[in-house]
Amino acid sequence: MRGYSGFLAPLLATAALAALAAPVALPSADTEPPGTVVVTYEYGAALRAAFRRYPARLVRSLPQIRSAVVQPNDPAEFAARASSLPGIESVAPPVGRYPSAEPALTAMYSPGVPYEWQYTATHSQRVAEAVLRAAASVTIAVVDTGADLTAPDLAAKRPATKNILNGGTDVRDTYGHGTFVASIAGGSIVNGEGIAGFGGDAKLMIVQAGRPNGSFTDVEEAAGILYAVDHGAKVINLSIGGTETSAIERRALRYAAEHGVLVVGAAGNEYEEGNPVEYPAAVLQPIGSNGRAGWGLSVGATRKGGKRAYFSNTGSWLSLAAPGDAVFGAISSSTGPRDWPRHRLPGSKHGLYGYSGGTSFSAPQVAGAAALVWAANPTLSRQQVIWILKHTASGRGRWNSSLGYGILNVARAVAMASAGGRIPPTLHIEAVLKLLKAHTTSTRHLPPQE
């Protein structure tokens, strides 16, 4: 719905309350207005009190996580003064996000190796047909730059769509990143065209939060997460990254966890540029955790031979890995061949395809696999699905900082879910928070979780 966006004065307190009672979409715009700040608060009265003392325009409200984007007359003064008021937890500018992909595609093919080599490398072809069909009960949301809904593998899924930037349903992907990601996570496996997505018959939800140049902020990321959770997604893929986290990002990820939704993030591609910690991946799998606990999964990338891809980040915040160096996927028809070179796919009559590299394209493989694990055993909790995906990877329960628990093995994960057995019980969210705090209070990169 469209919400209140005028200046909030003391006489408009009632209107302000109404505006904060439901999510507010940005008026049609391609970017957050200049001079905005993100306010996280403990209770609505605290935010209204801040508005009474320091006038500001409400740009976007995310009441599910008690956060709001506002445009004050003087952002610096508002941040300095409002942050000290009772019930205001933080005031900060939006944090940038960008897709975790390599800048170009590499048109390569090894004789005897399938074009979509990542599918067989993770043993996805061994999953039973019954499980692939049962995945129709699970929805995967791809929060990204949109998607080309004319791409055969996506068109066959008839995905639900939402544009976070303008509140509409047009998610045309002129950047190309979201189309490639969505095809890997949830492309159709029964349309006889193109590639096979990892999620079987899982439903697909496309949430466009990235601008035409591929950039995000933590605000659009959080809004995308909330929309996906509130509209039935069971798995959310975030193939985006940045070197800072924020209160609004952490609140959105906690909201997903509290609603039983599994979020999968890309670990990033900057190993040769200093191997920085990337967020939201390092919120999903905290720094210092060595693969333990966490709200979701942080995914690194591997090459065809099973070694870590040269660009894939490493560290204590890595959960597991999946193929990510020159993987095959669908290309948006709204992009140019210079940015996304096309590669002819024998036997395919429709659509555009090519190779690309990055942890961006490793993460959706894990997201699709999570849908299949839930399809095999719908009684599993989010934490149990996480545990299964980690402990059936190639490390067989052993963790290291390069590949986490190892390379994704979809068939083994589905088999363990189907068999039940000694899968650890669900961890209460507060227990997870306690573990996360223990791992994050010693680092300047990630403040303690709320």
N, C-alpha and C positions, 0 to 999 in steps of 0.2 A: 504494500500500500504506500501511497505518498503521504508523507507526514509534514508536520509543521516545520517551517524553515525560516521564520521571521525572527526579528530581535525579541529576546525574552526579557520583559520588564516585570517588576513586582506585580503590576496589575494583571499580568498574563500568566500567573502561576498555575491556574487551572488548565489553561491551554498547554502549558509546558508539560504538566503531568500527563495529559492525554497523548502528547507527542511521544513521551517516553514509554508509553504502554505497549507499543508495538514497533517492530523494525521499520526504519525509515529508509527509503531508497533515495539515492541522489537524484536530483532533477537531471534531465538529460545533459550529461557532460562527459567528457572523456578523461577527466582528471580531477583529483581533489582540488578545490579552490585554494589559491595561495594563502599563506598565513594561517593555516588550520593547525590545531593541536588535538591530541587524543586525551580525553579525560577518563580515568577509571575511578569509580566511586563505590562506597559501601552501601549507600541507600539513596533513593531518589531525592529525599529532602536535602541531602548534602549538595547535590548538583544544582537544585533550584536555588539554594542559598548562595552558591557561587555565582550564578547568573544575576541574582539580585544585586550583589556587590560589584561584580565586574561584568558588564554587559557583553554578550557574545551571541553570534548567530548559530543556531543549531543546524549543522550540515547533515549529520547522520547519527541515528541512535541505534545502539545494539543492546537493548535492555536485558537480553538473556544472560549477558556477561557483564552487566552494569558498566557499560562503556559508551562514550559519545564522542563524536568528532565535532568540534566547534570552531568558529572563526571569530576571535576577539578583535577589538579595535587595535589593541597592542598585544600581540602574542607573547612577547617576552615578559611584559608586566603581568599579564594574566597567568602565565606559567609560574612566575615567581611568587605571586600573591595567593592565587587560588590553591596551589599545592599545599599550602600551610593550613588551609581550612579543615575543620573537623569533618571526617567522612570522605575526604578526597584522598585517594590513594596515590595517584600519579597524574602528572600533566606532561606530555612529551609530544614532539613532532612525529608525524608518520614515519615509519621505517621502510626503506626501499626493499623490494624483492625483484628478482629476475629469474628467468628460466635457467635450469641447470643443464644446458646442452652445449655440445661443441659447436663452433660457428659454422661449420659446413658439413655437407654429406660427402661420403667417400664411396664412389661407385665401384665396388669390388665384389668378386665372386670366386670362390675356390671350387674347382671341379669336385664333384662328389659330395659337396656340402650344400644343404638346402638354402635357398635364399633367406628364409626365415630361420636361420641356424639357432637363434636363441630359444626357439620352441622345443627343439629336440635336445639342446644342451641342458635344459632344465627338466627333461623327461615329461614334458606336458602331454606328449602324444600317448602316454601310457594310462592316462586317467580314463576311467570307465565312462561309457556313454551315459549311463544313468546319472552319474554325478554332474556331467556337463549339462544335462537337461534340468536337473534339480537346481542348478545355479540361478534359474529364472526367478527364484524367490529372493534373491539378493540384488541390491542396487549398488553399483559403483559410481561414485561421483568424481569427475575429473575437474578440479578447480584450476583453470589455466587460461590460455588466450582464446578460448572458444574452440570451435571445430567446424570443419567443412561437412555439413550434413548431406552433401551429395556424394561423398566418398562411399563406394558400395558397402564396405564393411560397417560403416556407421549408419548409413541410410537404412540398412536392414534391421537395425536395432530400434529405430524410431525413438531416439533418446529424448528424455525430458530436457528442457533447456531453460536457462535463466541468465540474463545479463545483469551483473551486479552494478555495472557502471551507470546504466540508465534505467534499470528496473524492468526492461522489456524481455522478450524471448529470442530476439535475433542474436545469435552467437557466432556470426560469420568470422572466420579465422584468417585474417590477412597477414598474420605473423608466421603461422604454420606450426608452431610448437605444440599447441593443444591438439591439433588433428593427429599428429604423429603419436603423442602420448595416448590419446583416447583409443586409437586403433590397436595399440598393443595391450592396453588394459581390458578393453571390452569389445573389440571388433567381432563381427559375426563369424561363427565357425561353421555355419550351415548354408551360406549363400552361394557357395561354389565360385567365389570371386575373391581375388586379392589375398589377404593374409588371414591367419587365425588368431584372434585375441586370446589372452590368457584366462579370461573369466568365463569361458563357456557361454551358456545362454543368459548370463547375468544381465540384468537391466542396466542401462547406461544413462547417467545424468551429466549433462554438460553445463558447467557453471563458469561463465566468462567473467574473470576478474582482472585479467591482464589487458593493458591498453594495446593499440595497434603496433607500438614499438616493442612490445613484449615486457614492459615494466609493470611492476606491482608495487603496492605498499602493504604494510601489515594491516591496514584498515580494510582494504579490499579482500585480502586473504582471510581475515576474520569474518567478514560479512559472507564470503563464499562458504566458509566452513559452517557457519550458523544456518545458512539457507539449506545446505546439503543435509545437515543433521535434522532440521525441522521438517524436511520433505522426504524423509524415509531412507536416506543413504545408510548403508551398513559399512561401507568402505569408502574412504576419501583418499584420493591421490593428490599429493602436493609436490610436483616436480619443479620447485622453485627454491631459491636460497638467497641468503644475505649474511653478513658477518655480525649482525646485531639482532637481539631479540627485543621484545617489548611486553608490557603488561597485557595489552589487548590480544596479542598473539597467544600468550600463555593461557589467558582466560578462555579463548576460543578453543584451544586444544584440550583444555580441561573439560569444557562443556561437551565436546565430542566424546571424551573418555567417560564422563559421567552418564552419557546416554548410550554407552555400549558400542560406540562407533570406533572402528579401527582406522587410524590415519597413517598413511605411508608417505615418507618424505625422501627426497634425493639428497645424498650426502655431499654433493658438489664436485666440481671438476678442477680445483685449483691446487692440486698436489705440487705441481712444479712452480707455482707462484707463492710458495710458502706454506701450503697445506693448512689454510685457516679453518677454524671452527665455523660451520655453516648452520644457520637456523632457517626454518623450524626443525630441521633434522636433529639438532642437539638439544631440543626440548623434548622431542619424542623419545630419544635415547640419550639420557643426560651425560654430560662430561664426567669422566671418572667412574662411570657405571660398568665399563667393560662388558657391555651387552646385557647386563642384568636390569630387571625392572623396566620402567619406562611406560609412557602412555601409548606409544606406537612403535614404528619401525623406521630406522634410518638405513638407507640402502646404497651400497657402493657398487662399482662396475667392474666387470671382468672382460678379458679377451677370449677369443675362440679356444685357446689352449688352456683356459681355466685360471690363468694368472691375473693379478690385479691389472686393470687398465692403467696406463701411465698417468692419466689425468685424475684418477679417482682419489678423493681425499681419504685419509686414514685417521684413526684415533680411537680413544676410549668410548666415543659416542656412536660407533658403527654397530649396527645390528647384524646384518648379513649382506650378501652381494648377489648380483644377477648380471647376465650378459649386458654389456653396455658399449662395447667398442665396435662400431659399424654394424648395428642391428638394423633389421628391415622393418619398414612401416609405411603407412599411408601418408601421402603428401596433399596438402590443401591446394585446390585449384585456384585459390585467390592469391597464391604466392608466385614468384617468378623463378624460372629455372636456374638463375644465377645463385639465388639464395638457397634453393632446395632443388639440386639437380635430380632429374628423373632417371630411373633405371627400368628398362623394359622387363616386364615380368612375363615369361613364357606362359601361355595358356590363359592369360588374363585379357579380357576384352574391354574392361571399363576401369576407371580410376587411375590415379597416379601413385607411383611407389618409388622408394629410394632407400638409401642407407644413411644412417646418422649415428653419432656417438655422444655419450654423456650419461651421467647417472640419472638424468631426466627420464631416460628410456629403460633404465633398470628398475626404477621404482614401480612403474605400472605393471611390470611382470609380477612383482610381489603382491600388488593390489589385486590383480586378477586371481592369483593363487589363493589369496585370503578368501575370496568369494567361493572358490571351489571347496576349500576346507569347511566353510560354513554350510555349503550345499551338502557335503558328506555327513555333517553332524550339526544340525541346527541348534542343538542344546548347548553348544560350546559358548563360553564367555569370550569377550574380547581378549582378556589376558591369556586364556587358554589357546586361542588361535595364534597369538603372538608366540607363545611358548612352542607350539607345534612347528611353526615355520622356522624358528631358530634351531630347534633341536633335530629337525630332519634335514637340515642343510648339510653340505658336504663335510663340515667339521665334526659332525656326529657328536654334538654337545661340547666341543672344545672351541674356545673363542680366541681370536687374535686381532690385533689392531689393523691389519691390512684388509681382511675379508670378513671380519666379525665372526659369526658362527659358520661361515663358509658360503658356498654357492647354493642358491635356491634349488630344491628338488621337489617339484610339484607333486609328482606321483607318490613319493614317500610321505609327504605331508598329508595328502588325501587319504592314503592308506592308514596312517596313524589316527586320523580323525574318525575314519569309518570303524576302526577296531576299538576305539575308546581306550581302555587300558589305564595305565597309571599317569594320566594327565593331571598336573597339579590343579587344585581347585582355584576358583576365582579369587584374586587378591582384591580386598576392599580398596576403594579409591584412596582412602586416607592412609592405608598402608603403603600404597604406591607413592603418595605424596611424601611420606616420611623418608622413603628410600631416595626419592629425587632430591629432597633437601640435603640429605647427607652427602650426596655427590656434587651438589652445586654451590654450597655455601663457601667453598674454598677457592672459587674461581671468579675473576672479575667479569668473565664473559656472560655468565648467566646468573642473575639474581635469584634468590630463593623463590620457589613457587608460592603463589598466594594460597 
